[in-house]
């Protein structure tokens, strides 16, 4: 059979014979082709029109001045050319073209087949063929148009026009457009002299307040007649004069610029502006200088870091703030190494941290480690200064104090630090320092280690070689600092590391089901390491004076050797009975107890126990600030991830997320340590504080897991929950301290609650805001009056609330039962405990 096509459908013909669904698909395909050809032909015209409208709507035309006619003419010429080229390129879409495109998307081209006619007559086979083609044709769908603009617009000019249009619709307005239209009309006025009598000179004026005031620019031509112009001090006022007869006079500030057609000046005082017969009365709003005030005197942490609270304010916002530290030379005891004239040294300038956003009222805290500075522990004057947007400076009254720095209790370490101070004070102290170091290193056996002896003898040789240049002096000072740190912390740090390693090995052996002999050997090693660590702590405490002793004020917060021995015996007993899960739980508690003991010892090396009552609050505040900083970094990391995703990059997220997760985990562990040292257990406020901190810890744990999973948004939400819970906990602690302070003032016979007879406020002894609470060991357990034994004899029974303790134990069991890295036997045992309780 031979088939032929009698004709091709013309516009408006043939489409009616198609099935209903095919006719609709054909119609939509044709309209898509119309858009496709129009976009290809007229996209330059659309981009030009969008850019022109955006310039008018955003008010970008008015400031162009004399260049406006040229730019407007060029834009208009480009619009005409683009419109002409578009009309020349555009071709009307005919029905056969749309039919051919739709037919090409269907198998067998059924639309063409339906228009064919049989050459030898209409038989059953031909009708079956048509039925099959009609069935295929009914599956037709509109063809998606494709203008292929990226290839025709390689520089993405159409996208620039679209972005400009969107920005104009968001940030522009009719007022700015009116300014632009008036500016265009002004450029189209006849030449000077043609209608000067009728219209007079033309002018434009703008008043731009300083950026830091966040006030908008004012267009003076739009001001009502007789309106008073209120401008912040320092506002930039500029005019554009068109024509030769315009004159301007003003008395509000000095002129800036020399162009007579574009006068400009700054508003410094109230007055008037007259231009072309129009007068503006100007009121200059004064800009007050910023104010800054220091909080209490700077405090020193155990590591030597200086903490200084401050508040600042300004009517428009503080731009920057600094702490200026200068040596108070008249207050220094000029003896020994300080008798020489000091080498010149610039004052220390520290930038104060300011929040983002509104800075009209600022509360902040400066935390800086100046323990290595040559002026550490010497009298200084600290002056806080704040600056606003026009460089006005406000400053607080200078504070005279000793610059907080680290204190050394090892005699040899303290000697090396004093020699370092003398060398940094004046290089002329080199001979004197050499003599002292020779005396220190005489007969070093049993007193100075061999490696340290070699370093000190090398320092002596350098000091005696001749005058020191600044670089050699600084290198020698750094070497003395490192040697003092090693002497002060080296032995204790090594003992602590050995104890932690023994604890970790024993925990791994219990988890992995090691043999009893291996577990016993590791238990003996832990006993030896713990004995060595506690002995060094005791020896270090004996070398401190009474003011720095951690025993002062609250004896009950010290753990004794009997208590340590009792806990280790209990661990041994549980292991002997095969109760490995309970032994592991008690070992973890023992680890936390020893860490708390170390933290407590470090806190005792601060400014004295008179401030110990505020130490838990201060440390919790430090944790809160660190959590806020970590949340800010998580926010920045999320922005970086979004930026990399937008650029098609996938690398880098995992490593950054793991780093933040590690820091979040360390912060959670630090919070857990603080909970063991928190006072007020058993009181309403104390229990509320612990509950809030428990919630903060769980939120931190969730945030850590979210960071490891790459869910930065979820981590930020949980970090916000942790910050809120910590704030509530601090508020509860503050309420508790206030209540106990009131109770302390009402003690009978002048005796402070919880104190010893004769210890009264009048006696001058510093009163802790947490006195009067039951005496606790570092695990939070109540001790007897002497603090030598645990009251109930059970190392597992911590605290005063058994129900609360039971809930904590259940939470811990649930947490461990969900850890897949634990042995299956242990997880089964924990599951049985949960089923039972």
Residue pairs with C-beta under 8 A, 6 or more apart in sequence:
1 118
1 119
1 120
1 123
1 125
1 126
2 118
2 119
2 120
3 116
3 117
3 118
3 119
3 126
4 116
4 117
4 119
5 112
5 115
5 116
5 117
6 115
6 117
7 115
8 96
8 115
9 15
9 95
9 96
9 99
9 115
10 94
10 95
10 96
11 94
11 95
12 95
13 95
14 95
14 99
14 115
15 23
15 26
15 27
15 95
15 99
16 23
17 114
18 26
18 111
18 114
18 137
19 134
19 137
19 138
21 138
21 140
22 102
22 111
22 137
22 138
22 140
24 142
25 102
25 140
25 141
25 142
26 95
26 98
26 99
26 102
26 140
28 142
29 98
29 101
29 102
29 142
29 143
30 93
30 95
30 98
32 142
32 143
32 144
32 145
33 93
33 97
33 98
33 101
33 145
34 93
35 145
35 147
36 145
36 146
36 147
37 90
37 91
37 93
38 90
39 147
39 149
40 89
40 147
40 148
40 149
40 152
41 85
41 86
41 87
41 89
41 90
42 82
42 83
42 86
42 90
43 147
43 149
43 152
43 153
43 158
44 82
44 85
44 86
44 157
45 79
45 82
45 83
45 86
46 158
46 161
47 157
47 158
47 160
47 161
48 75
48 78
48 79
48 82
48 161
49 79
49 161
50 161
50 162
50 164
50 165
51 75
51 160
51 161
51 164
52 75
52 79
53 165
53 168
54 60
54 161
54 164
54 165
54 167
54 168
54 172
55 61
55 164
55 180
56 176
56 177
56 180
56 181
57 168
57 169
57 172
57 173
57 176
57 177
58 167
58 168
58 171
58 172
58 176
59 172
59 175
59 176
59 177
59 179
59 180
60 180
61 68
61 72
61 179
61 180
61 183
61 184
62 176
62 179
62 180
62 182
62 183
62 204
62 219
63 206
64 71
64 183
65 240
65 262
68 183
68 184
68 187
69 187
69 188
72 184
72 187
99 111
101 143
102 111
102 140
102 142
102 143
103 109
103 110
103 111
103 112
105 140
105 141
105 143
106 136
106 137
106 139
106 140
107 136
108 133
108 136
110 133
110 134
110 136
110 137
111 137
111 140
113 129
113 130
113 133
114 130
114 133
114 134
114 137
118 126
149 158
150 156
175 219
175 222
178 222
179 219
179 221
179 222
182 204
182 221
183 204
186 202
186 204
186 242
189 195
189 199
189 202
189 242
192 243
192 244
196 243
196 245
200 243
200 245
200 276
200 277
201 241
201 242
201 243
201 244
201 245
201 246
201 276
202 241
202 242
202 243
202 246
203 221
203 239
203 240
203 241
203 242
203 246
203 248
203 275
203 276
204 219
204 220
204 221
204 239
204 240
204 242
205 219
205 220
205 221
205 237
205 238
205 239
205 240
205 273
205 275
206 217
206 218
206 219
206 220
206 237
206 238
206 239
207 217
207 218
207 220
207 229
207 231
207 235
207 236
207 237
207 267
208 217
208 218
208 235
208 236
208 237
208 238
209 215
209 216
209 217
209 231
209 232
209 234
209 235
210 232
210 234
210 235
210 316
210 389
210 390
211 389
212 316
212 317
212 319
212 388
212 389
212 390
213 232
213 316
213 389
214 316
215 232
218 229
218 231
220 229
220 239
220 280
223 229
223 280
225 278
227 280
228 281
228 282
228 283
229 273
229 280
229 281
229 282
229 283
230 282
230 283
230 285
231 237
231 267
231 282
231 283
231 284
231 285
232 267
232 284
232 285
232 287
232 316
233 267
233 268
233 284
233 285
233 286
233 287
233 390
234 266
234 267
234 268
234 287
234 389
234 390
235 266
235 267
235 284
236 256
236 264
236 266
237 250
237 252
237 253
237 264
237 265
237 266
237 267
237 273
238 262
238 263
238 264
239 248
239 262
239 263
239 264
239 275
240 261
240 262
241 248
241 260
241 261
241 262
241 263
241 275
241 276
242 261
246 275
246 276
247 275
247 276
248 263
248 273
248 274
248 275
248 276
249 273
249 274
249 275
250 265
250 271
250 272
250 273
250 274
251 269
251 271
251 272
252 265
252 267
252 268
252 269
252 270
252 271
252 272
252 273
252 282
252 284
253 265
253 266
253 267
253 268
253 269
254 265
254 266
254 268
255 263
255 264
255 265
256 264
256 265
256 266
257 263
257 264
267 282
267 284
268 284
269 284
270 282
270 283
270 284
271 282
272 279
272 280
272 281
272 282
273 279
273 280
273 282
274 280
287 315
287 316
287 388
287 389
287 390
287 392
288 314
288 315
288 392
289 314
289 388
289 392
289 393
289 394
290 312
290 313
290 314
290 318
290 386
290 387
290 388
290 392
290 393
290 394
291 312
291 313
291 314
291 386
291 394
292 310
292 311
292 312
292 313
292 318
292 321
292 384
292 385
292 386
292 394
292 395
292 396
293 310
293 311
293 312
293 384
293 396
294 308
294 309
294 310
294 382
294 384
294 396
294 399
295 308
295 309
295 310
295 311
296 309
297 399
297 401
298 306
298 307
298 308
298 382
298 399
298 401
298 404
299 306
299 307
299 308
299 404
299 607
299 611
299 618
300 306
300 307
300 404
300 405
300 606
300 607
301 307
301 606
302 602
302 603
302 605
302 606
303 369
303 371
303 406
303 602
304 369
304 370
304 371
304 376
304 404
304 405
304 406
304 407
305 367
305 368
305 369
305 371
305 404
306 366
306 367
306 368
306 369
306 370
306 403
306 404
307 365
307 366
307 367
307 618
308 323
308 365
308 366
308 382
309 363
309 364
309 365
309 366
310 321
310 352
310 363
310 364
310 365
310 366
310 384
310 396
311 361
311 362
311 363
311 364
312 318
312 321
312 352
312 354
312 359
312 362
312 364
312 384
312 386
313 360
313 361
313 362
314 359
314 360
314 386
314 388
314 394
315 360
316 360
316 388
316 389
317 358
317 359
317 360
317 388
317 389
318 354
318 359
318 360
318 362
318 386
318 387
318 388
319 359
319 387
319 388
319 389
320 351
320 354
320 386
320 387
321 351
321 352
321 354
321 362
321 384
321 385
321 386
321 387
322 349
322 350
322 351
322 352
322 384
322 385
323 348
323 349
323 350
323 352
323 366
323 382
323 383
323 384
323 385
324 347
324 348
324 349
324 382
324 383
324 384
324 385
325 347
325 348
325 349
325 350
325 370
325 375
325 380
325 381
325 382
325 403
326 347
326 348
326 380
326 381
326 383
327 342
327 345
327 347
327 375
327 378
327 379
327 380
327 381
328 378
328 379
328 380
328 381
328 400
329 342
331 379
331 400
332 338
332 378
332 379
336 422
337 418
337 419
337 421
337 422
337 425
337 426
337 429
337 432
337 433
338 422
338 425
340 425
340 426
340 428
340 429
341 426
342 425
342 426
343 424
343 425
343 426
343 427
345 374
345 375
348 370
348 373
348 375
350 366
350 368
352 364
352 366
352 384
353 364
353 365
353 366
354 362
354 364
355 362
355 364
365 625
367 622
367 625
370 376
370 403
370 404
370 405
371 404
371 405
371 406
372 481
373 403
373 405
374 421
374 424
374 425
375 403
376 403
376 404
376 405
376 406
376 421
377 402
377 403
377 404
377 405
377 407
378 402
378 403
378 421
379 400
379 401
379 402
379 403
380 400
380 401
380 402
380 403
381 398
381 399
381 400
382 398
382 399
382 401
383 395
383 396
383 397
383 398
383 399
384 395
384 396
385 393
385 394
385 395
385 396
386 393
386 394
386 395
387 393
387 394
407 548
407 605
408 414
408 417
408 484
408 488
409 488
409 540
409 543
409 544
409 548
409 605
410 484
410 487
410 488
410 543
412 440
412 447
412 448
412 487
413 483
413 484
413 485
413 487
413 488
414 484
415 436
415 440
416 480
416 481
416 483
416 484
416 487
417 480
417 481
417 484
419 433
419 436
419 437
419 480
420 477
420 480
420 481
420 484
422 429
422 432
422 433
423 429
423 430
423 433
423 468
423 473
423 476
423 477
423 480
424 473
424 477
427 467
427 468
427 470
427 473
430 463
430 464
430 467
430 468
431 463
431 464
433 463
434 460
434 463
434 464
437 456
437 459
437 460
437 463
438 460
440 448
440 456
441 448
441 453
441 456
441 457
441 460
444 453
448 456
452 483
452 486
452 487
455 479
455 483
456 483
459 476
459 479
459 480
462 468
462 472
462 476
463 476
468 476
491 536
492 533
492 536
492 537
492 540
495 529
495 532
495 533
495 536
496 533
496 598
498 529
498 532
498 533
499 526
499 529
499 530
499 532
499 533
499 594
500 591
501 529
502 522
502 525
502 526
502 528
502 529
502 530
503 526
503 587
503 590
503 591
505 522
505 525
506 519
506 522
506 523
506 525
506 526
506 587
507 584
507 587
507 588
509 518
509 519
509 522
510 519
510 575
510 580
510 583
510 584
510 587
511 584
511 822
511 823
511 826
512 823
513 580
513 823
513 825
514 522
516 575
519 575
523 568
523 571
523 572
523 575
526 568
527 568
530 564
530 568
530 594
533 594
534 561
534 564
534 597
537 597
537 598
537 601
540 601
541 549
541 550
541 551
541 601
541 604
544 604
544 605
546 552
547 608
547 609
548 604
548 605
548 606
548 608
549 604
549 609
550 558
550 600
550 601
550 603
550 604
550 605
550 609
551 558
551 604
552 608
552 609
553 609
553 610
553 612
553 766
553 768
553 771
554 609
554 612
554 768
554 770
554 771
554 775
555 775
555 786
555 787
556 774
556 775
556 776
556 777
556 783
556 785
556 787
557 600
557 677
557 775
557 776
557 777
557 778
557 787
558 600
558 777
558 778
558 787
559 593
559 597
559 777
559 778
559 779
560 787
560 788
560 789
562 788
562 789
563 777
563 789
563 790
566 790
566 795
567 586
567 589
567 590
567 593
567 795
568 590
570 586
570 795
570 796
571 583
571 586
571 587
571 590
574 580
574 582
574 583
574 586
575 583
580 826
581 826
581 829
581 830
584 826
585 812
586 795
586 796
589 779
589 795
589 796
589 798
592 672
592 673
592 676
592 779
593 676
593 777
593 778
593 779
595 673
596 673
596 676
596 677
596 778
596 779
597 778
599 673
599 677
600 677
600 778
603 612
603 615
603 619
604 612
606 615
608 766
609 766
609 768
610 766
610 768
611 766
612 768
613 679
613 737
613 767
613 768
613 769
613 770
613 771
614 769
616 674
616 677
616 678
616 679
616 733
616 770
617 730
617 733
617 734
617 737
619 674
620 674
620 693
620 726
620 729
620 730
620 733
621 730
623 667
623 670
623 671
623 674
623 726
624 723
624 726
624 727
624 730
626 667
627 667
627 700
627 719
627 722
627 723
627 726
628 723
630 660
630 663
630 664
630 667
630 719
631 716
631 719
631 720
631 723
633 660
634 660
634 707
634 712
634 715
634 716
634 719
635 716
637 656
637 657
637 660
637 712
638 712
638 713
638 716
640 652
640 656
641 653
641 712
644 650
644 651
644 652
644 653
653 710
654 710
657 707
657 708
657 710
657 712
658 707
658 708
660 707
660 715
661 704
661 705
661 707
661 708
664 700
664 703
664 704
664 707
664 715
664 719
665 700
665 704
667 700
668 697
668 700
668 701
668 704
671 693
671 696
671 697
671 700
671 726
672 697
674 693
675 690
675 693
675 694
675 697
675 780
676 778
676 779
676 780
677 778
677 780
678 686
678 689
678 690
678 693
678 733
678 780
679 686
679 736
679 770
679 773
679 776
680 686
680 689
680 733
680 736
680 770
680 773
681 687
681 690
681 773
681 774
681 776
681 780
681 782
681 799
681 800
681 801
682 773
682 774
682 799
682 800
682 801
683 736
683 773
685 732
685 733
685 735
685 736
685 739
686 732
686 733
686 736
686 773
687 801
687 804
688 728
688 729
688 732
689 729
689 730
689 732
689 733
689 736
690 729
692 725
692 726
692 728
692 729
692 732
693 725
693 726
693 729
694 808
695 721
695 725
696 721
696 722
696 723
696 725
696 726
696 729
697 722
699 718
699 719
699 721
699 722
699 725
700 718
700 719
700 722
702 714
702 718
703 714
703 715
703 716
703 718
703 719
703 722
704 715
706 712
706 714
706 715
706 718
707 715
737 769
737 770
740 753
740 769
740 770
740 771
740 772
740 773
741 769
743 753
743 772
744 752
744 753
744 761
744 767
744 771
744 772
745 761
747 753
750 760
750 761
750 762
751 757
751 758
751 759
751 760
752 759
752 760
752 761
752 767
752 771
752 772
753 771
753 772
754 771
754 772
754 773
755 767
755 771
759 765
761 767
774 782
774 783
774 800
775 782
775 783
775 784
775 785
775 787
776 782
776 783
777 783
777 787
777 790
779 798
780 798
780 799
781 790
781 791
781 797
781 798
781 799
782 791
782 799
782 800
783 789
783 790
783 791
784 791
797 805
798 805
799 805
810 834
810 837
813 830
813 833
813 834
814 834
816 822
816 826
816 827
816 830
817 827
817 830
817 831
817 834
819 827
